[in-house]
Amino acid sequence: MITIKKPGLLTTIQDLGRHGFQRYGVIAGGAMDTFAHRIANFLVGNEENAPTIEITMLGPVIEFDENALISICGGDLSPMINGKPVRPWRTIFVKKGSELRFGSLKSGCRANLAIAGGLSIPSIMGSKSTYLRAGIGGFHGRSLQMYDQIPFGLPNEISAKIMRKLDAHTHHFFEMEWSVTSELIPNNKKSASIRVIKGRQYHLFTEDSRKNFFSNTFEVTTQSDRMGYRLKGEPLSLEHAQEILSEAVNFGTIQVPSDGNPIILLADRQTTGGYPKIGQVASVDLPRLAQMKPGDQLRFSEITNEQAFHLLIEKEKEIQQLKKGILLKFREVV
């Protein structure tokens, strides 16, 4: 079990989302950075859909009421255990009574904390993700608050063996020396080039708007959250004003409302949208997008649907290879 001593800015429980209910108006939600979420789970021996704690910009203070195997992946929020810095993207054994806290935000926007065995909370419509606007899922349908106590699930056999072995030789915590290779860790800079496929209404925008969309820089504004990033830049406009029928939207859909400033829809997006869609962020770049914060800048570069599909397949191959490598390292430990 863990106890939340300070909640941080926005700390929620997320898995890979609540799928299959959008036709009823229930959003998918789930982790913003699915890459960090999945890898964090692999590093503690969990299935990739096990719930993790998503930490945004200003981290919480968490006390471990029992021994745990953890990992922290995603943005660098300067994690510390008992006042000593620990490194992300690796497996860490934490002894009962230890305290995890976070310092300054060095890069990115959010981190995912995975705990071996996951978090023992109820599933709502097949998911443990927190849907804040509806108040369902996660821990009582809300962000984590001071004094919340959340029990662990049971770790798998190999994770349990690692914990028993390290418990006998560890005073407070133990970091594995090996970690995820730097080539696979996204470079979360304050500016990024995001690859985009032309949207269904791309052709309805003026020639200048189509050109500016792929040549100008946009800034993430403070009017941004898990539902979407509102961008500021050279306004985009349609060739002719017209009504657009509402249709399904996805994580990464880029809509342009009447003020001309694009909105990139994110994990907690609505199920349908009626604004014209100028683009769709390639799935392979969604984790990098999820690590951007207000004030960060981005540019869009065009790719085809076929190129986006190929990039996603190659990334998935890398993830599966990494998963196998982690399992081999676990077997070396035990």
Secondary structure, 3 states (H helix, E strand, C coil): CEEEEECCCEEEEECCCCCCCHHHCCCCCCCCCHHHHHHHHHCCCCCCCCCEEEEECCCCEEEECCCEEEEEEEEECCEEECCEECCCCCCEEECCCCEEEECCCCEEEEEEEEECCCECCCCECCECCCECCCCECCECCECCCCCCEECECCCCHHHHHHHHHHHCCCCCEEECCCCCCHHHCCCCCCEEEEEEEECCCHHHECHHHHHHHHHCCEEECCCCCCCEEEEECCCCCECCCCCCCCEECCCCEEECCCCCCCEEECCCCCCEECCCEEEEECHHHHHHHHCCCCCCEEEEEECCHHHHHHHHHHHHHHHHHHHHHHHHHHHHHC
